[in-house]
Amino acid sequence: MAIILSGKEAAVSFKKEIQIKVKKRLAERKSAPHLAAILVGDDPASSAYVRGKVRDCKEVGFKSTLIHLKDDVLQEELIQNIQMLNSNSEIHGYIVQLPLPNGINEKEILLAIDPMKDVDGFHPENVGRMALGLKTYLPATPYGILLLLQFYGIETTGKNAVVIGRSHIVGSPMSILLSSNIEFGNATVTLTHSRTKNLEEVTKNADILIAAIGKPSFINKNFIKDGAVVIDVGINRVSGKLHGDVDFDSVKDIVSAISPVPGGVGLMTRVGLLMNTLLAADGRD
Ligand code: GUN
């Protein structure tokens, strides 16, 4: 029977650790870590993610501030809000929930975020620091996945890891981190994407497979080596039901471990963000 890599269980454990660190800060008369989020528009998935993040903050003793802007907000107004957060010393870190509406220049927005407060780790300075192995905010989803692997004691050193999907949010940073000389890195990594030929042949080599493609139940048993560890990053809503990128039933008797959807990586992403906010409160450098 495959081990279920429960994000729920791992998140409870990591959130307890964070709670203890917050209490220690308060006992030392330091302020509670304070996370802010900018949400533009009313996209249901984005609203749900942001509400989840606000709930998490409450649970671990962080302060949180939500700035909700209309979906016809002008680029300049959004930048003004970002500048306000940059200069507000009571806010340790913040995120701008993506995707942003058409007409907003996302690149310019990410560049306007103070890298010291960029708890998503999306600013080029922080992406560069991650690539160089310097202390920084790791993008929350890959960070959460590393914590999930750590929680279940899954060895990555020397393993063949295959990442499917090269997004800036998940696939690309995941490949960098898994190949880095860090704990829960040191894997031999292959990054695959929409132009990869013979994907099944490549993924059949994977001791660890990370699926981040955004195609419901795309990965079935034909893609999997016996005994592989499978991390499913997909959150695809099909007729109101959540599906991962992996066809769980097709692979469950072949894999040695698999993260479920829901109850897997999504909850760990939120832990990654909390960890980054704690780091922001202590100071990134
Ligand atoms: N949209 C999907 N994932 C993320 C994330 O990790 N951060 C932000 N800001 N937006 C997202």
py3Dmol code that shows the C-alpha trace and the ligand (Angstrom):
import py3Dmol

protein = """\
ATOM      1  CA  MET A   1       0.000   0.000   0.000  1.00  0.00           C
ATOM      2  CA  ALA A   2       1.265   3.419  -0.904  1.00  0.00           C
ATOM      3  CA  ILE A   3       2.034   5.920   1.830  1.00  0.00           C
ATOM      4  CA  ILE A   4      -0.318   8.900   1.583  1.00  0.00           C
ATOM      5  CA  LEU A   5       1.711  12.095   1.917  1.00  0.00           C
ATOM      6  CA  SER A   6      -0.875  14.027   3.880  1.00  0.00           C
ATOM      7  CA  GLY A   7      -0.448  17.774   3.670  1.00  0.00           C
ATOM      8  CA  LYS A   8      -3.057  17.993   6.391  1.00  0.00           C
ATOM      9  CA  GLU A   9      -0.943  16.063   8.919  1.00  0.00           C
ATOM     10  CA  ALA A  10       2.312  17.737   7.950  1.00  0.00           C
ATOM     11  CA  ALA A  11       0.725  21.209   8.028  1.00  0.00           C
ATOM     12  CA  VAL A  12      -0.628  20.669  11.552  1.00  0.00           C
ATOM     13  CA  SER A  13       2.852  19.746  12.742  1.00  0.00           C
ATOM     14  CA  PHE A  14       4.636  22.672  11.045  1.00  0.00           C
ATOM     15  CA  LYS A  15       1.958  25.143  12.177  1.00  0.00           C
ATOM     16  CA  LYS A  16       2.510  24.010  15.791  1.00  0.00           C
ATOM     17  CA  GLU A  17       6.231  24.792  15.387  1.00  0.00           C
ATOM     18  CA  ILE A  18       5.378  28.216  13.962  1.00  0.00           C
ATOM     19  CA  GLN A  19       2.943  28.922  16.810  1.00  0.00           C
ATOM     20  CA  ILE A  20       5.694  28.192  19.338  1.00  0.00           C
ATOM     21  CA  LYS A  21       8.068  30.585  17.541  1.00  0.00           C
ATOM     22  CA  VAL A  22       5.415  33.323  17.553  1.00  0.00           C
ATOM     23  CA  LYS A  23       4.860  32.860  21.305  1.00  0.00           C
ATOM     24  CA  LYS A  24       8.623  33.138  21.825  1.00  0.00           C
ATOM     25  CA  ARG A  25       8.686  36.392  19.821  1.00  0.00           C
ATOM     26  CA  LEU A  26       5.850  37.813  21.919  1.00  0.00           C
ATOM     27  CA  ALA A  27       7.585  36.737  25.154  1.00  0.00           C
ATOM     28  CA  GLU A  28      10.662  38.666  23.946  1.00  0.00           C
ATOM     29  CA  ARG A  29       8.373  41.693  23.441  1.00  0.00           C
ATOM     30  CA  LYS A  30       8.720  41.454  19.662  1.00  0.00           C
ATOM     31  CA  SER A  31       5.672  42.019  17.464  1.00  0.00           C
ATOM     32  CA  ALA A  32       3.623  39.200  15.930  1.00  0.00           C
ATOM     33  CA  PRO A  33       4.601  38.505  12.307  1.00  0.00           C
ATOM     34  CA  HIS A  34       2.276  40.503  10.059  1.00  0.00           C
ATOM     35  CA  LEU A  35       1.318  39.311   6.551  1.00  0.00           C
ATOM     36  CA  ALA A  36      -0.656  41.406   4.082  1.00  0.00           C
ATOM     37  CA  ALA A  37      -2.290  40.242   0.862  1.00  0.00           C
ATOM     38  CA  ILE A  38      -3.502  42.249  -2.104  1.00  0.00           C
ATOM     39  CA  LEU A  39      -6.418  40.601  -3.884  1.00  0.00           C
ATOM     40  CA  VAL A  40      -7.584  42.149  -7.146  1.00  0.00           C
ATOM     41  CA  GLY A  41     -11.092  41.263  -8.318  1.00  0.00           C
ATOM     42  CA  ASP A  42     -13.347  38.410  -7.239  1.00  0.00           C
ATOM     43  CA  ASP A  43     -11.957  35.317  -8.931  1.00  0.00           C
ATOM     44  CA  PRO A  44     -13.413  32.525  -6.753  1.00  0.00           C
ATOM     45  CA  ALA A  45     -10.203  30.432  -6.614  1.00  0.00           C
ATOM     46  CA  SER A  46      -8.021  33.460  -5.744  1.00  0.00           C
ATOM     47  CA  SER A  47     -10.529  34.668  -3.121  1.00  0.00           C
ATOM     48  CA  ALA A  48     -10.583  31.187  -1.559  1.00  0.00           C
ATOM     49  CA  TYR A  49      -6.762  31.001  -1.454  1.00  0.00           C
ATOM     50  CA  VAL A  50      -6.475  34.417   0.152  1.00  0.00           C
ATOM     51  CA  ARG A  51      -9.189  33.642   2.726  1.00  0.00           C
ATOM     52  CA  GLY A  52      -7.291  30.436   3.559  1.00  0.00           C
ATOM     53  CA  LYS A  53      -4.102  32.427   4.095  1.00  0.00           C
ATOM     54  CA  VAL A  54      -5.877  34.874   6.414  1.00  0.00           C
ATOM     55  CA  ARG A  55      -7.291  31.927   8.419  1.00  0.00           C
ATOM     56  CA  ASP A  56      -3.815  30.382   8.699  1.00  0.00           C
ATOM     57  CA  CYS A  57      -2.420  33.645  10.075  1.00  0.00           C
ATOM     58  CA  LYS A  58      -5.050  33.701  12.812  1.00  0.00           C
ATOM     59  CA  GLU A  59      -4.353  30.072  13.660  1.00  0.00           C
ATOM     60  CA  VAL A  60      -0.614  30.574  14.257  1.00  0.00           C
ATOM     61  CA  GLY A  61      -0.884  33.996  15.929  1.00  0.00           C
ATOM     62  CA  PHE A  62       0.175  36.201  13.006  1.00  0.00           C
ATOM     63  CA  LYS A  63      -1.525  39.489  12.183  1.00  0.00           C
ATOM     64  CA  SER A  64      -2.971  39.768   8.689  1.00  0.00           C
ATOM     65  CA  THR A  65      -4.253  42.572   6.492  1.00  0.00           C
ATOM     66  CA  LEU A  66      -6.286  42.050   3.346  1.00  0.00           C
ATOM     67  CA  ILE A  67      -6.395  44.749   0.695  1.00  0.00           C
ATOM     68  CA  HIS A  68      -9.206  43.990  -1.738  1.00  0.00           C
ATOM     69  CA  LEU A  69      -9.179  46.032  -4.959  1.00  0.00           C
ATOM     70  CA  LYS A  70     -11.730  46.085  -7.796  1.00  0.00           C
ATOM     71  CA  ASP A  71     -10.845  44.167 -10.945  1.00  0.00           C
ATOM     72  CA  ASP A  72     -10.794  47.400 -12.986  1.00  0.00           C
ATOM     73  CA  VAL A  73      -8.077  48.888 -10.757  1.00  0.00           C
ATOM     74  CA  LEU A  74      -5.494  50.911 -12.674  1.00  0.00           C
ATOM     75  CA  GLN A  75      -1.851  49.862 -12.765  1.00  0.00           C
ATOM     76  CA  GLU A  76      -0.918  53.125 -10.964  1.00  0.00           C
ATOM     77  CA  GLU A  77      -3.392  52.504  -8.122  1.00  0.00           C
ATOM     78  CA  LEU A  78      -2.083  48.993  -7.625  1.00  0.00           C
ATOM     79  CA  ILE A  79       1.489  50.323  -7.555  1.00  0.00           C
ATOM     80  CA  GLN A  80       0.417  52.949  -4.991  1.00  0.00           C
ATOM     81  CA  ASN A  81      -0.947  50.198  -2.735  1.00  0.00           C
ATOM     82  CA  ILE A  82       2.307  48.274  -3.121  1.00  0.00           C
ATOM     83  CA  GLN A  83       4.335  51.369  -2.222  1.00  0.00           C
ATOM     84  CA  MET A  84       2.143  51.858   0.843  1.00  0.00           C
ATOM     85  CA  LEU A  85       2.928  48.309   1.984  1.00  0.00           C
ATOM     86  CA  ASN A  86       6.632  48.789   1.204  1.00  0.00           C
ATOM     87  CA  SER A  87       6.798  51.790   3.511  1.00  0.00           C
ATOM     88  CA  ASN A  88       4.525  50.459   6.280  1.00  0.00           C
ATOM     89  CA  SER A  89       6.987  49.210   8.914  1.00  0.00           C
ATOM     90  CA  GLU A  90       4.238  47.272  10.708  1.00  0.00           C
ATOM     91  CA  ILE A  91       3.867  44.889   7.743  1.00  0.00           C
ATOM     92  CA  HIS A  92       6.680  42.330   7.596  1.00  0.00           C
ATOM     93  CA  GLY A  93       5.745  40.674   4.329  1.00  0.00           C
ATOM     94  CA  TYR A  94       3.041  40.642   1.704  1.00  0.00           C
ATOM     95  CA  ILE A  95       1.828  38.964  -1.451  1.00  0.00           C
ATOM     96  CA  VAL A  96      -0.037  40.111  -4.517  1.00  0.00           C
ATOM     97  CA  GLN A  97      -2.347  37.225  -5.399  1.00  0.00           C
ATOM     98  CA  LEU A  98      -1.890  36.031  -8.992  1.00  0.00           C
ATOM     99  CA  PRO A  99      -3.200  35.920 -11.650  1.00  0.00           C
ATOM    100  CA  LEU A 100      -3.906  39.637 -12.090  1.00  0.00           C
ATOM    101  CA  PRO A 101      -6.641  40.905 -14.447  1.00  0.00           C
ATOM    102  CA  ASN A 102      -5.865  41.585 -18.113  1.00  0.00           C
ATOM    103  CA  GLY A 103      -4.485  45.068 -18.543  1.00  0.00           C
ATOM    104  CA  ILE A 104      -2.245  44.870 -15.477  1.00  0.00           C
ATOM    105  CA  ASN A 105       1.449  44.471 -16.207  1.00  0.00           C
ATOM    106  CA  GLU A 106       2.374  41.655 -13.839  1.00  0.00           C
ATOM    107  CA  LYS A 107       6.134  41.987 -14.362  1.00  0.00           C
ATOM    108  CA  GLU A 108       6.064  45.640 -13.330  1.00  0.00           C
ATOM    109  CA  ILE A 109       3.973  44.770 -10.265  1.00  0.00           C
ATOM    110  CA  LEU A 110       6.403  42.075  -9.101  1.00  0.00           C
ATOM    111  CA  LEU A 111       9.324  44.480  -9.575  1.00  0.00           C
ATOM    112  CA  ALA A 112       7.598  47.103  -7.391  1.00  0.00           C
ATOM    113  CA  ILE A 113       7.480  44.771  -4.364  1.00  0.00           C
ATOM    114  CA  ASP A 114      10.246  45.437  -1.819  1.00  0.00           C
ATOM    115  CA  PRO A 115      12.399  42.257  -2.076  1.00  0.00           C
ATOM    116  CA  MET A 116      12.748  42.263   1.736  1.00  0.00           C
ATOM    117  CA  LYS A 117       8.946  41.904   2.026  1.00  0.00           C
ATOM    118  CA  ASP A 118       8.456  39.603  -0.970  1.00  0.00           C
ATOM    119  CA  VAL A 119       7.285  36.512   0.937  1.00  0.00           C
ATOM    120  CA  ASP A 120       6.204  34.859  -2.342  1.00  0.00           C
ATOM    121  CA  GLY A 121       9.832  34.927  -3.465  1.00  0.00           C
ATOM    122  CA  PHE A 122       8.790  36.078  -6.957  1.00  0.00           C
ATOM    123  CA  HIS A 123      10.961  39.238  -7.192  1.00  0.00           C
ATOM    124  CA  PRO A 124      13.957  38.690  -9.506  1.00  0.00           C
ATOM    125  CA  GLU A 125      16.328  39.483  -6.610  1.00  0.00           C
ATOM    126  CA  ASN A 126      14.861  36.627  -4.567  1.00  0.00           C
ATOM    127  CA  VAL A 127      14.733  34.249  -7.542  1.00  0.00           C
ATOM    128  CA  GLY A 128      18.433  35.010  -8.069  1.00  0.00           C
ATOM    129  CA  ARG A 129      19.221  34.471  -4.397  1.00  0.00           C
ATOM    130  CA  MET A 130      17.417  31.115  -4.489  1.00  0.00           C
ATOM    131  CA  ALA A 131      19.361  30.043  -7.584  1.00  0.00           C
ATOM    132  CA  LEU A 132      22.636  30.985  -5.857  1.00  0.00           C
ATOM    133  CA  GLY A 133      21.694  29.213  -2.620  1.00  0.00           C
ATOM    134  CA  LEU A 134      21.602  32.459  -0.597  1.00  0.00           C
ATOM    135  CA  LYS A 135      19.177  32.998   2.266  1.00  0.00           C
ATOM    136  CA  THR A 136      15.855  34.094   0.803  1.00  0.00           C
ATOM    137  CA  TYR A 137      12.117  33.535   0.600  1.00  0.00           C
ATOM    138  CA  LEU A 138      11.533  30.290  -1.291  1.00  0.00           C
ATOM    139  CA  PRO A 139       8.448  30.213  -3.520  1.00  0.00           C
ATOM    140  CA  ALA A 140       5.718  28.811  -1.289  1.00  0.00           C
ATOM    141  CA  THR A 141       4.673  25.749  -3.302  1.00  0.00           C
ATOM    142  CA  PRO A 142       8.144  24.260  -3.918  1.00  0.00           C
ATOM    143  CA  TYR A 143       9.040  25.170  -0.317  1.00  0.00           C
ATOM    144  CA  GLY A 144       5.912  23.367   0.917  1.00  0.00           C
ATOM    145  CA  ILE A 145       6.810  20.310  -1.177  1.00  0.00           C
ATOM    146  CA  LEU A 146      10.315  20.181   0.341  1.00  0.00           C
ATOM    147  CA  LEU A 147       8.733  20.386   3.814  1.00  0.00           C
ATOM    148  CA  LEU A 148       6.325  17.563   2.901  1.00  0.00           C
ATOM    149  CA  LEU A 149       9.249  15.378   1.746  1.00  0.00           C
ATOM    150  CA  GLN A 150      11.088  16.261   4.960  1.00  0.00           C
ATOM    151  CA  PHE A 151       8.065  15.427   7.137  1.00  0.00           C
ATOM    152  CA  TYR A 152       7.777  11.952   5.605  1.00  0.00           C
ATOM    153  CA  GLY A 153      11.550  11.366   5.581  1.00  0.00           C
ATOM    154  CA  ILE A 154      11.733  10.912   1.812  1.00  0.00           C
ATOM    155  CA  GLU A 155      15.351  10.883   0.685  1.00  0.00           C
ATOM    156  CA  THR A 156      16.127  12.975  -2.400  1.00  0.00           C
ATOM    157  CA  THR A 157      19.937  12.763  -2.568  1.00  0.00           C
ATOM    158  CA  GLY A 158      21.086  10.957  -5.707  1.00  0.00           C
ATOM    159  CA  LYS A 159      17.520  10.195  -6.794  1.00  0.00           C
ATOM    160  CA  ASN A 160      16.157  10.850 -10.271  1.00  0.00           C
ATOM    161  CA  ALA A 161      13.573  13.584  -9.920  1.00  0.00           C
ATOM    162  CA  VAL A 162      11.390  14.581 -12.851  1.00  0.00           C
ATOM    163  CA  VAL A 163       9.413  17.825 -12.730  1.00  0.00           C
ATOM    164  CA  ILE A 164       6.562  18.268 -15.219  1.00  0.00           C
ATOM    165  CA  GLY A 165       5.804  21.948 -15.898  1.00  0.00           C
ATOM    166  CA  ARG A 166       8.165  24.921 -16.039  1.00  0.00           C
ATOM    167  CA  SER A 167       6.060  27.705 -14.473  1.00  0.00           C
ATOM    168  CA  HIS A 168       7.846  30.437 -12.532  1.00  0.00           C
ATOM    169  CA  ILE A 169       5.669  29.643  -9.515  1.00  0.00           C
ATOM    170  CA  VAL A 170       6.235  25.876  -9.268  1.00  0.00           C
ATOM    171  CA  GLY A 171       8.137  23.875 -11.899  1.00  0.00           C
ATOM    172  CA  SER A 172      11.156  26.078 -12.501  1.00  0.00           C
ATOM    173  CA  PRO A 173      11.980  26.831  -8.809  1.00  0.00           C
ATOM    174  CA  MET A 174      11.204  23.201  -7.879  1.00  0.00           C
ATOM    175  CA  SER A 175      13.828  21.982 -10.347  1.00  0.00           C
ATOM    176  CA  ILE A 176      16.385  24.446  -8.989  1.00  0.00           C
ATOM    177  CA  LEU A 177      15.761  23.501  -5.356  1.00  0.00           C
ATOM    178  CA  LEU A 178      15.741  19.725  -5.913  1.00  0.00           C
ATOM    179  CA  SER A 179      19.081  19.949  -7.719  1.00  0.00           C
ATOM    180  CA  SER A 180      20.654  22.341  -5.176  1.00  0.00           C
ATOM    181  CA  ASN A 181      23.190  21.245  -2.603  1.00  0.00           C
ATOM    182  CA  ILE A 182      20.715  21.537   0.284  1.00  0.00           C
ATOM    183  CA  GLU A 183      18.939  19.131   2.597  1.00  0.00           C
ATOM    184  CA  PHE A 184      16.148  17.577   0.495  1.00  0.00           C
ATOM    185  CA  GLY A 185      17.982  18.588  -2.667  1.00  0.00           C
ATOM    186  CA  ASN A 186      20.944  16.860  -4.358  1.00  0.00           C
ATOM    187  CA  ALA A 187      18.674  15.026  -6.782  1.00  0.00           C
ATOM    188  CA  THR A 188      19.418  14.527 -10.476  1.00  0.00           C
ATOM    189  CA  VAL A 189      16.670  16.636 -11.974  1.00  0.00           C
ATOM    190  CA  THR A 190      14.946  16.615 -15.348  1.00  0.00           C
ATOM    191  CA  LEU A 191      12.577  19.506 -16.062  1.00  0.00           C
ATOM    192  CA  THR A 192       9.954  18.613 -18.661  1.00  0.00           C
ATOM    193  CA  HIS A 193       7.357  20.829 -20.351  1.00  0.00           C
ATOM    194  CA  SER A 194       4.855  21.038 -23.205  1.00  0.00           C
ATOM    195  CA  ARG A 195       7.560  20.582 -25.869  1.00  0.00           C
ATOM    196  CA  THR A 196       9.166  17.544 -24.234  1.00  0.00           C
ATOM    197  CA  LYS A 197       9.221  14.517 -26.528  1.00  0.00           C
ATOM    198  CA  ASN A 198       8.288  11.045 -25.258  1.00  0.00           C
ATOM    199  CA  LEU A 199       7.232  12.323 -21.849  1.00  0.00           C
ATOM    200  CA  GLU A 200       6.291   8.843 -20.647  1.00  0.00           C
ATOM    201  CA  GLU A 201       9.808   7.548 -21.291  1.00  0.00           C
ATOM    202  CA  VAL A 202      11.278  10.395 -19.247  1.00  0.00           C
ATOM    203  CA  THR A 203       8.842  10.125 -16.331  1.00  0.00           C
ATOM    204  CA  LYS A 204       9.297   6.320 -16.207  1.00  0.00           C
ATOM    205  CA  ASN A 205      12.828   7.100 -14.978  1.00  0.00           C
ATOM    206  CA  ALA A 206      11.587   9.163 -12.051  1.00  0.00           C
ATOM    207  CA  ASP A 207      12.162   8.016  -8.484  1.00  0.00           C
ATOM    208  CA  ILE A 208      10.393  11.246  -7.549  1.00  0.00           C
ATOM    209  CA  LEU A 209       7.812  12.734  -9.904  1.00  0.00           C
ATOM    210  CA  ILE A 210       6.444  16.242  -9.413  1.00  0.00           C
ATOM    211  CA  ALA A 211       3.373  16.913 -11.557  1.00  0.00           C
ATOM    212  CA  ALA A 212       2.586  20.611 -12.045  1.00  0.00           C
ATOM    213  CA  ILE A 213       0.927  20.821 -15.444  1.00  0.00           C
ATOM    214  CA  GLY A 214      -2.645  21.883 -14.727  1.00  0.00           C
ATOM    215  CA  LYS A 215      -4.292  19.032 -16.680  1.00  0.00           C
ATOM    216  CA  PRO A 216      -6.777  17.010 -14.651  1.00  0.00           C
ATOM    217  CA  SER A 217      -5.799  13.336 -14.122  1.00  0.00           C
ATOM    218  CA  PHE A 218      -3.243  13.552 -16.975  1.00  0.00           C
ATOM    219  CA  ILE A 219      -0.634  11.312 -15.320  1.00  0.00           C
ATOM    220  CA  ASN A 220      -1.668   7.655 -15.215  1.00  0.00           C
ATOM    221  CA  LYS A 221       0.179   4.407 -14.556  1.00  0.00           C
ATOM    222  CA  ASN A 222       1.861   4.478 -17.987  1.00  0.00           C
ATOM    223  CA  PHE A 223       3.998   7.395 -16.773  1.00  0.00           C
ATOM    224  CA  ILE A 224       5.114   5.823 -13.484  1.00  0.00           C
ATOM    225  CA  LYS A 225       8.022   3.641 -12.452  1.00  0.00           C
ATOM    226  CA  ASP A 226       7.252   0.988  -9.806  1.00  0.00           C
ATOM    227  CA  GLY A 227       7.834   2.387  -6.335  1.00  0.00           C
ATOM    228  CA  ALA A 228       8.043   6.049  -7.387  1.00  0.00           C
ATOM    229  CA  VAL A 229       7.160   8.906  -5.033  1.00  0.00           C
ATOM    230  CA  VAL A 230       4.535  11.107  -6.703  1.00  0.00           C
ATOM    231  CA  ILE A 231       3.805  14.710  -5.727  1.00  0.00           C
ATOM    232  CA  ASP A 232       0.620  16.050  -7.296  1.00  0.00           C
ATOM    233  CA  VAL A 233       0.587  19.853  -7.517  1.00  0.00           C
ATOM    234  CA  GLY A 234      -2.539  20.072  -9.693  1.00  0.00           C
ATOM    235  CA  ILE A 235      -5.655  21.837  -8.470  1.00  0.00           C
ATOM    236  CA  ASN A 236      -8.140  21.443 -11.323  1.00  0.00           C
ATOM    237  CA  ARG A 237     -11.825  22.058 -10.771  1.00  0.00           C
ATOM    238  CA  VAL A 238     -13.956  19.808 -12.977  1.00  0.00           C
ATOM    239  CA  SER A 239     -17.743  20.169 -12.553  1.00  0.00           C
ATOM    240  CA  GLY A 240     -17.275  21.479  -9.041  1.00  0.00           C
ATOM    241  CA  LYS A 241     -14.899  18.701  -7.943  1.00  0.00           C
ATOM    242  CA  LEU A 242     -11.135  19.056  -7.358  1.00  0.00           C
ATOM    243  CA  HIS A 243      -8.838  16.862  -9.412  1.00  0.00           C
ATOM    244  CA  GLY A 244      -5.066  16.671  -9.319  1.00  0.00           C
ATOM    245  CA  ASP A 245      -2.797  16.275 -12.336  1.00  0.00           C
ATOM    246  CA  VAL A 246      -2.447  12.592 -11.402  1.00  0.00           C
ATOM    247  CA  ASP A 247      -5.065   9.877 -11.842  1.00  0.00           C
ATOM    248  CA  PHE A 248      -4.813   8.655  -8.249  1.00  0.00           C
ATOM    249  CA  ASP A 249      -6.713   5.391  -8.773  1.00  0.00           C
ATOM    250  CA  SER A 250      -4.617   4.426 -11.792  1.00  0.00           C
ATOM    251  CA  VAL A 251      -1.260   4.834  -9.988  1.00  0.00           C
ATOM    252  CA  LYS A 252      -2.024   4.063  -6.336  1.00  0.00           C
ATOM    253  CA  ASP A 253      -0.968   0.392  -6.502  1.00  0.00           C
ATOM    254  CA  ILE A 254       2.344   1.141  -8.253  1.00  0.00           C
ATOM    255  CA  VAL A 255       3.703   4.121  -6.316  1.00  0.00           C
ATOM    256  CA  SER A 256       5.437   3.914  -2.928  1.00  0.00           C
ATOM    257  CA  ALA A 257       4.012   7.271  -1.824  1.00  0.00           C
ATOM    258  CA  ILE A 258       1.672   9.886  -3.242  1.00  0.00           C
ATOM    259  CA  SER A 259       0.251  13.244  -2.181  1.00  0.00           C
ATOM    260  CA  PRO A 260      -3.541  13.450  -2.496  1.00  0.00           C
ATOM    261  CA  VAL A 261      -5.678  16.249  -3.981  1.00  0.00           C
ATOM    262  CA  PRO A 262      -7.199  17.819  -1.998  1.00  0.00           C
ATOM    263  CA  GLY A 263      -5.292  17.460   1.278  1.00  0.00           C
ATOM    264  CA  GLY A 264      -1.782  17.409  -0.164  1.00  0.00           C
ATOM    265  CA  VAL A 265       0.424  20.142  -1.614  1.00  0.00           C
ATOM    266  CA  GLY A 266      -2.175  22.953  -1.362  1.00  0.00           C
ATOM    267  CA  LEU A 267      -2.026  22.974   2.432  1.00  0.00           C
ATOM    268  CA  MET A 268       1.781  22.859   2.348  1.00  0.00           C
ATOM    269  CA  THR A 269       1.928  25.920   0.080  1.00  0.00           C
ATOM    270  CA  ARG A 270       0.213  27.811   2.855  1.00  0.00           C
ATOM    271  CA  VAL A 271       2.794  26.529   5.357  1.00  0.00           C
ATOM    272  CA  GLY A 272       5.571  27.758   3.035  1.00  0.00           C
ATOM    273  CA  LEU A 273       4.060  31.231   3.087  1.00  0.00           C
ATOM    274  CA  LEU A 274       3.813  31.216   6.895  1.00  0.00           C
ATOM    275  CA  MET A 275       7.471  30.140   7.155  1.00  0.00           C
ATOM    276  CA  ASN A 276       8.482  32.996   4.840  1.00  0.00           C
ATOM    277  CA  THR A 277       6.467  35.502   6.869  1.00  0.00           C
ATOM    278  CA  LEU A 278       8.205  34.354  10.044  1.00  0.00           C
ATOM    279  CA  LEU A 279      11.548  34.866   8.276  1.00  0.00           C
ATOM    280  CA  ALA A 280      10.399  38.335   7.134  1.00  0.00           C
ATOM    281  CA  ALA A 281       9.608  39.280  10.738  1.00  0.00           C
ATOM    282  CA  ASP A 282      13.129  38.246  11.761  1.00  0.00           C
ATOM    283  CA  GLY A 283      14.622  39.978   8.726  1.00  0.00           C
ATOM    284  CA  ARG A 284      15.579  38.183   5.512  1.00  0.00           C
ATOM    285  CA  ASP A 285      19.275  39.132   5.802  1.00  0.00           C
TER     286      ASP A 285
END
"""
ligand_1 = """\
11
GUN
N -1.422 32.155 -7.455
C -1.211 30.824 -7.473
N -0.219 30.492 -6.622
C 0.203 31.656 -6.066
C 1.195 31.954 -5.096
O 1.926 31.096 -4.570
N 1.316 33.277 -4.780
C 0.545 34.230 -5.342
N 0.749 35.482 -4.976
N -0.377 33.970 -6.238
C -0.547 32.690 -6.595
"""
view = py3Dmol.view(width=600, height=400)
view.addModel(protein, "pdb")
view.setStyle({"model": 0}, {"cartoon": {"style": "trace"}})
view.addModel(ligand_1, "xyz")
view.setStyle({"model": 1}, {"stick": {}})
view.zoomTo()
view.show()
